[in-house]
Amino acid sequence: MTNQEQIIPGARCQARRPIRVGVIGVGNMGQHHTRVLGLLKDVELVGISDTNVERGIDTAAKYRVKFFENYLDLLPHVDAVCLAVPTRLHYKVGMDCLRAGIHTLIEKPIAATISEAESLVNAAAEYNCILQVGHIERFNPAFQELSKVLKTEEILALEAHRMSPYSQRANDVSVVLDLMIHDIDLLLELAAAPVVKLTASGNRASADSNYLDYVTATLGFSNGIVATLTASKVTHCKIRRLAAHCKNSLTEADFLNNEILIHRQTTANYITDHGQVLYRQDGLIEKVHTSNIEPLHAELEHFVHCVRGGDQPSVGGEQALKALRLASLIEQMALDGQIWQQSDWNYQYLNTPLSTVSQ
């Protein structure tokens, strides 16, 4: 048997046949997973599962795949699954998949609690499975190009805004775990240093709400970078922006419009042939080219590539756990108004590797 023909540990897939994939949960995000998986090369969309039988049957018929009322019955037929179930079910369903040797992509956040997330990461290692978490903005073309641009810049501060009008979806978690966690993941990637200081505050749209709907947080990193994040479920327009204030530029990424602008202060006189100053340039704006690939398409292609080749995903369980730890602290700080920094126990907890915490 050649290397190309060998079965990858933790799965039942061979390189010369399509990767067999299923989708568990076909609500809003699960519908998109199902649609994109049906478009990918070398992927066989085997079936879907959902607790809403009518919705599940309709979706299965639309994509001409089999519907499984019980997701456990789907697992023997697939090599990998995409989980788009409510956050509270990530742990239970995810553990069942990993224990069955199924490579798993879980929508963000990885789990509802830190302990559940740690268990999922440990299970993926124990059963030799790929565990990828759906921090989809990592695959946004605008963020991909932003990362390249900032490699040549000295970052002073980062600023993220993620606003949405009120929606009935994802109401089982706060705005921190629903929206802000995207930018937490991105800022951790860009800053590439431990968090040493944190402040946060928030508000609810309704006094009887169980979750915060608006939260703003300020992070201090050990390398001196300062970051501010604001997330809202109650803003009357949709905003997805990230700005990097650098020593020699201001770089802005608009994830909705897939656009990156680099602002540079410069002075130059534009002179006529007769030596007269026509106008003075005070600044320069550069527009960076970005591709038009759909972020979910890129994310699922990456997942399939990892399943086929055994590579670790760019957003694996460890990275998602790190983001969840910080998100949980931001939520806690926003609720009680406390401030913590490097001398606190929380600092050690936030920056402790998984192997140490789990012991």
N, C-alpha and C positions, 0 to 999 in steps of 0.2 A: 504494500500500500504506500503510495507517495504521500509527501507532506500535504499536498493539496487535497488528498482524499481522506486524510485523517479526520476523525470526529473530534471536534473541539470539546475539551473537558467541560462538564456541567451542562451539556446540551446534546441533542440528537440530530445535529445538522452537519451536512457534508458540503464541502466547498463547491462541488459540481452540481448541486441541486439548489433550488430556491430555499431561502430561509422561511420557515413556516411561522407566521406571526398571528396572534390573536389580540383582540381589544376587549378589555374588561371595563365596562362603564361607557355608555355611548350617549351621555348628556352633551352639553355644549362642546367641551374640549374633546371628548371621545369621538364625536362626529367628525371633527377635523382629523384626528388620528386615523380614523377609518378611511376617510377620503384620500389622504396622502399615501397611506400604505398601499392602497390600490393602484397608485401610480408608480411606485418604485420598481426598478428593475431587480430581478433576481429575488423577489419577495413574493411569497404566496400568502395572501390574506385568507386564513383558514376559516375563521369564525369570530363571532362576538358574543358577549354575555352582558346582561343587564337585569337589574331587579325589576325594572319596568318592562314587563313582557311585551306589551303592545308596541312600545318604542323599539325594543330589541328586534322583534319580528319584522317591523317596517324597515329598520336599518339593514338587517340581514338581507331582506328581499331586494332592497335598493342596490346593494353591492354584490348580490348573488353569492352570498356565503351562508354558512350554517349558523343558526342561533342556538345558544346553550343557556338554558334558564339558570343552571347551576354552573358557575365558573370552574369548579373543580372538574367537571366533565370535559371542559375545553382543554385542560392542561396536557393530557396524554397525546394530543394531536398537534402540538406546537413546539417550536424551539425557543420562542421568545414571546413576551406579551408586553402590551402597553396598558398601564393602569391609569384610568381617568375616573376613579371613584371618589366620593367625598373624602376629605382629609382624614376624618376619624376612622376610615376603613383602610387607609394605606398600610398600616401595620399588619392587620389580620390577613388581608388579601396578598400583600407583598410577601409575607412569611410563607404562606401556602405555596406561592409560586416558586420561591427560592428553594424551599425544601424539596420541591418536585424536580429540581435541577433546571428550572426555566430561567433564561436570561430575562431581566426585568427592567423596563423603563417606568418609573413612577413619576406622575406629575408632581410639581412642587406644591407645598413644601414636602420634604421627604416623609414626614410623619407629623402627628399631632403633638408629640412630646419628645424630649431629648432622649429619654430611655428607649422609646420605641425606635427612634432613628438609629441609635447605637446598636440595637438588636438586629435591625435590617442590615446594617453595614457588616456586622459580624457574621450574619447568616450568609451573605453573599460571598464572603471569604471562605467560610466553612464548606459551602456547597460548590465552590469554584464557579460562580456565576457572575456575569456582567450585571452590575447595578448602575443604571444611569438615572439621573433625576432631571425632570423637565424644566430646568432654568433656561427657557427658550431664548431669552435675550442674548445669551452667549453666542447664539447662532444668527443673530440679526446682522445683516451685512454692514449696517452703520457701526455697530460695536466692533465688528471684526476690523474695519478700517480705522476706527478710533484707536484701537489697541496698537496698531502699527504706527500711527502718527505719534502717539505719546511715548513710544520707545525712544524717540530722539528729543524729547522735551523734558525739562525739569518741572515736575508737578508741584505746585504749592497748595492747591486746594481743589476739591471735587464737589460738585453740586448736582443733585439728582431731584427731579420732580416727576411724580407719577400720579396723575389725577384722573378720576373718572366720575361721571354722573352716577347716581344711585342705581343699583341693579339688584334683581332678585337672586342672581347667581352668586355662589361662593359666600353665602351668608352664615356659614358654619365656622368661620374664622374671622379674626380682626383684619383691619386694613394692613397691618404689619405683615401677617402671614399670607395675605392674598396678593397685595401689590408691592409693598416696600421690599419684601424679600428678594424680588428680582434685582433691585438696585443694590441691596446689601451684597448679593453675590458678585455683581459687577464691580463695585467699589473695592471689595476685598481682593479681587483679581487685579485691579489697576494699582492699588496702593501697595500690594505685595509686602505687607508688614503687619505685625500684631497691633490690635486696638489697645490703647492704654488709657483712654478716657472716653466717657460716654455721658451725654445728657439727652433727655427726651421728654416730650410733653404731648398731650393729645386731647381729643374731645369726641363726644358722641353726638350724633344728629338727634337722637332721642334719649331722654333721661332713663327710659325703661329698657334701652338696648343693652345686650350682654357684651358687646364688643365695641372697641374704639373705631371710629369712622374717619378720623383725621389725626395724623401723627407726624411730628417733625422731630428729627434727631440730629445731634452733632457728634461726630466721632473724631477722636484724636489718635493718630497712628504713631508708632515708635520712631518712624523716619521723619516726623515733623509734618506730614500731610494732614490737613484738616478736611473733613468731609461733612456736608450737610445733606440730609435726605428729607423729603416731604412726600407723603402719600395721602391720598384722599379718595373716599368713596362717595363724596357728597359735593363735588365740584361740578359746575354746570357746563363743563367742556372737557374733552379728553386731551391729556397732555402726557407725553412720554419723552422727556429731555434729560440729557446729561451734559454738564459742562466741566471742562478741565481748565482751571486757571493756572497757567504755566509762567515761568520766568520770562519767556520770549513770545508768548501768544496766549490767546483765549480760544479754545477749541470747543465747539458746540455740536452735539449730536442730537438729531431729531429722529427718534425711532419710528414715529408714525409716518413721516414723510421720507424716511430713508435718506437723510441728508446730513452732511458734515460740513461745517464752515469753520475755517481757521482765520481769526482776526489777528492782525499784527500792526502795531503802531509803527509808522514810518514817516519820514519827512522827505519830500522831494518837490522841487519846483519844475513845472512844465513851462518851457520858454519858447516863444515864437522865434521865427527866423531873424527877427529884428532885435532880439535880446530882451523883449518884454516878458514879464512873468504872466503866463496865461492863467494858471491856477496853482495852488499849493496842495499837495497830497498829504493828508494827515493820517491816513491808515490804508491798509490793504486787506481785502477779504479773499481768501482762497476757498474754492469749492472742491471737495474731494470726491472722486468718482466712487460710486458704490454699485454692487451688482443688484439685480432684481430678484434673486432667489428668495423664495418664501422661507422664513426662519424655521418653521415646523418641518418643511421638506429637508432642510439641511440637518436639523436635529435628528430626524428619523434615519436619514442616510448614514449619519455618524454612528447611531446606535446599531444599525445593521452591519456596518463595517466592523465595529467592535465585536459583535456576535460572531461574525464570520472569521475574523482574524485573531480574536483573543486579546486585542489591545484594550487597555483601560480607557474608559470614556473621559473626555475633557471635563465633564461635570459628573463625577462619580459620587458615591455615598459619602466619602470623607469631606469633599468640598461642600456638599449639601448640608451635612451635619454642622459644619463650621458656620454656615449661613444661618441655620436654624438656631444655633446657640446664641448668636448675636441678635437675631430677631426676637428671641424669647426675652433677652435682657432689655432690649429696647421697649418691648411691650410692658414689661414689669416696671421699668423706669417711668414710662408714660403714665402708668396707672397710679404709682405712688409718689412720683415727683422727686425721687432720690437721685443723687449723683454718685457715680463710682469712678475710681481711677486705679492706677497701677498697684497701689498698696492693698486694694481690696481683695477678698477671696474670689469675687467674681472675675477679676482679671486672670487669676490663675486658672479658674474653671474654663473661661472662654478660650484661653490659649494653650490648653492641655491636650496632647494627642489622645486619640480614641483609646489606644491600648492602655494608657495610664488611668483614664477615667473609668474604664470598664472593669478594672481589677477589683 
